[in-house]
Amino acid sequence: MERRLIELEGAVNFRDIGGYRAGAHGRTRWRRVYRSDSLAELTPADLQRLRELDLYGISDFRLPSERAKKPDRLPEGHAMRLLTPGFIPRGTEDMLREVSMGRLDAAAIRAEVTRHYRLFAAEHLGEYVSTFRMILEAGGRPVLLHCTSGKDRTGFGVALLMLAAGCDEATVAEDYLMTNSHRRDIAFMFNGAVDPAAIEMLTAAHPEYIATALAVLRQTHGASDDWLQAMGFNAEERARLRVLLTEPA
């Protein structure tokens, strides 16, 4: 039986997105797309497991400053393609600063993170183009998407890939929410002035977050895959993506 969670010592949210219903008669392929949190603390045993996955490439959505503080640990001498389409939605740094100073309660953070997810779909589709193109180039070999927690930037990217594969929005949300079972405790990063409920609202995957991003995508581009066309993928490439991402159920 396939395992969704790839158990590692130095990463807690490394998952395979295979096995989800995709369209009427398909499912997402196992061992084709992985998603993860930070790779900065991988152990020697983890690095061996990474070698065994035979990844074609990795997309790291962290900013250069994030990568500099906690660079990925990767197998020595690897030949993986490494993409760094790092970004954060505008206002993120201001929000984190306000959180650290205890100035935002849970309701304010909920509103702010929801706004960020709206921006994912409205302003940041372009940051995912190179990842989609890498999947086309990989020709069937697996790829990995990751950021710091594997929830927001990675979560939206995986949502796009699942939609491209033919998954419905409920299935996309199911995978997104699985992050809640595989989170690091980061309360220690904030001082005692920060309400635990506020930290929870910041770090948890809430249904309304991904629902907001998907609603903006639908409102802007319709219920079809026109958003992929807006990203620069022609009909042949869109069909090829679905073939690469899915298999018969």
MOGI-V959851 format. One record per backbone hydrogen bond with DSSP energy under -1.0 kcal/mol. CO is the residue of the C=O (numbers start at 1). NH is the residue of the N-H. If there is no record, write none. Layout:
CO:NH / CO:NH
This chain:
4:16 / 14:6 / 15:35 / 20:28 / 25:249 / 26:22 / 27:247 / 28:19 / 32:143 / 33:17 / 34:145 / 35:15 / 36:147 / 39:42 / 39:73 / 43:47 / 44:48 / 45:49 / 46:50 / 47:51 / 48:52 / 49:53 / 51:54 / 56:81 / 57:144 / 58:83 / 59:146 / 61:87 / 63:67 / 64:68 / 65:69 / 66:70 / 75:78 / 81:58 / 83:60 / 84:86 / 89:92 / 91:95 / 92:96 / 93:97 / 94:98 / 95:99 / 96:100 / 97:101 / 98:103 / 99:102 / 105:109 / 106:110 / 107:111 / 108:112 / 109:113 / 110:114 / 111:115 / 112:116 / 113:117 / 114:118 / 115:119 / 116:120 / 117:121 / 118:122 / 119:123 / 120:124 / 125:128 / 126:129 / 128:132 / 129:133 / 130:134 / 131:135 / 132:136 / 133:137 / 134:138 / 138:141 / 142:56 / 143:34 / 144:59 / 145:36 / 146:61 / 148:38 / 152:156 / 153:157 / 154:158 / 155:159 / 156:160 / 157:161 / 158:162 / 159:163 / 160:164 / 161:165 / 162:167 / 163:166 / 166:23 / 168:172 / 169:173 / 170:174 / 171:175 / 172:176 / 173:177 / 176:179 / 177:180 / 178:181 / 179:182 / 186:189 / 187:190 / 191:194 / 195:199 / 196:200 / 197:201 / 198:202 / 199:203 / 200:204 / 206:209 / 206:210 / 207:211 / 208:212 / 209:213 / 210:214 / 211:215 / 212:216 / 213:217 / 214:218 / 215:219 / 216:220 / 217:221 / 218:222 / 225:228 / 225:229 / 226:230 / 227:231 / 228:233 / 229:232 / 234:238 / 235:239 / 236:240 / 237:241 / 238:242 / 239:243 / 240:244 / 241:245 / 242:246 / 245:29 / 247:27
